[in-house]
Amino acid sequence: GLPQTEWYVQSVCEQMQWPLIIASPFTTYAMLCVKHGFMGPGMHATAYQFLKDRPLQAWLKTIPKQAGHKRKLIGLSAGVRATESTRRMGHSEAIRIEGQRLWINPIHNWSAMDVALYRKRYGLPRSEVKDKIHISGECFCGAFAAPNERRDLEYWFPEFAAELDKYEA
């Protein structure tokens, strides 16, 4: 993902005084590209597993169990909206149980206007990345890249696009 997206998340959490935990992957995107080739269609699951899912699993294991109890569901909130992309329209749910994870998407059925009104009401700043390329910028594995995504990256975030060029080469 774009560094600007991570900086945005850190800034908002600091502004709102929300605790932030960043679980880092055990491998890098560059290492995945060396092993599996540059990510493209069909490789999203591999990128997700190594760069997001495994770090999340490791972090979840650090949550202490209550004495004398089996660990039950752990609630995780996400900001996935069904209408934000054609791909997500058929693959996202408001609530989903995945092992011990209870994924909750509280804004699942919100429109872009609903999000804008909520941000305005609570003083939440909009991401520079969202303003410029109209996506979150937290995943650039290449698997679901829109036709203009690379061009937009080269224009707005040329240093990051150059890094992708290195991985692709």
N, C-alpha and C positions, 0 to 999 in steps of 0.2 A: 504494500500500500504506500501511498504518498506520505512522506514525512509531515506535510502540512496537515493531513488528516489527524495524525497522532497528536501534533501540536495543538490542533483545535480541541480535541477531546480533553487533553491535559488542561488547557486554558479554561474551558467551560467547567470542568470539575473543580478547578481551583476557585473560579468566580462564584460558583454555587456552593462551595465548601462540601462537595461530595467526595467521599473516599474513592480512590482509583487504584486498582491493582492491574498491572500489565504483566501478563503471562507470556514470556518469550518462547519462541519455538526452539527445539533442540537442534534444528538444522536450519540452513538458510535457503532462500529462494534460489540463489546461485548454485548451491550444492544440489538442489533438486533438479535444476536444469542440466547440470553435468551428468547426473545419474539417469534422468528420464527424458532429456531433451527439453527444448523450450515448450512451455505449457501452451496448449491449444485446446480446441474442442475435444471433449472427452477426458480431459486431465484435471478438471475442477475437483473431483473427488480426491485425487492424490494430493493436490495442493492444499485443499481444506484439511485433510487428515493430518498432514505433517505440520502445517503452519498454524492451524487454529485448534483442531480437535484434540490433538495430543497434549499441547500445553494446557488447554482447558481441563482435560482429564487429570493431569498432574496437579493442577491447582485445586480442583475439587477434592482430591485426596487429602489436602492439608486442612480441610474443614473438620474440626473435631466432632466425633459422635457424642451424643449425650450418653452419660453413664448408664449402662444397663439396657440401652436401646439399639436396635438395628438402625442404620442410616436409611431414611426413607427418601422421599423426593427432595431435590434441591431446586428451588425456583430460580430461573435465569430469565431475565427480561431482554428482549431484543426489539429493534425498531423496524422490523420488516413490515412493509405494507403490500397488500395484495395487488394494488393498482400501480405500483411504481415501475413495474416492468412486465412485459409479456411473459417472460420466463417465470416470474414469481407468481403470476396470477393463478397458475394451477399447482404450485408447489409450496405454498405457504399456508399456515393455519394460525388461527388466533391462539390456540393452546395445543401443545403436542408433548406427549410423554416419550422420552427416549432413554431407556434404562432408568437411572436414578435422576435424570434431568427432567424438570418440568419447564419447557420453553413457553414463555408467555410473551405474546406480541400485543401489547395494549393498544397500539395504534394500527393494528392490522387492517381495519376497515376504514381508516381515515383517508380523506382526499388530500391532495397537496394544499388546498385552501385550509382544511382543518389543521394541518401541521403549521402553516404560516400563522394562523390565528393563535394557536397555542404558544408558539415561539414568541409572538408579540405580547401576548397577555402576561407571560412569565419572564420576559426579558432575556430570552435565550438567543444568543447571536447565531447568525447563519454562517456556515462554513465557507471559507474562501474557495475551497475546492468545489463545493456544490454550486456556488455562484458562477464559477468559470466553466466547469465541464458537466454540470448537472447530474453528477453522481457522487456518492460518498467518498470515493477514492480510497476505500479501505482494502480493496482487493483488486489487484492487477495481475492475476495469474495468467491471463490471456485466454482462458477457456470460454468465456462468454463475451468477449470483446465486441462491442458494437462497431459497425463499419467506420464511424468517424472518431472512435475513441483514441486511437493512436495519433491521429492528426491533431486532435485537441490537446493531448498530452504534449506533443512536440511544440505546440504553440504556447501553451500556458505554463508548462513545467518541463522545459527542455533538458534540464539536468537529469530528471527522472527518466525521460524518454531515452536519453543517451545510455543510462544504466541498462534499460531493457534491451537496447541495441547490442550491448556487450553480451548479455545473457543469451540473446538469440544467436549471435555469432558463435 
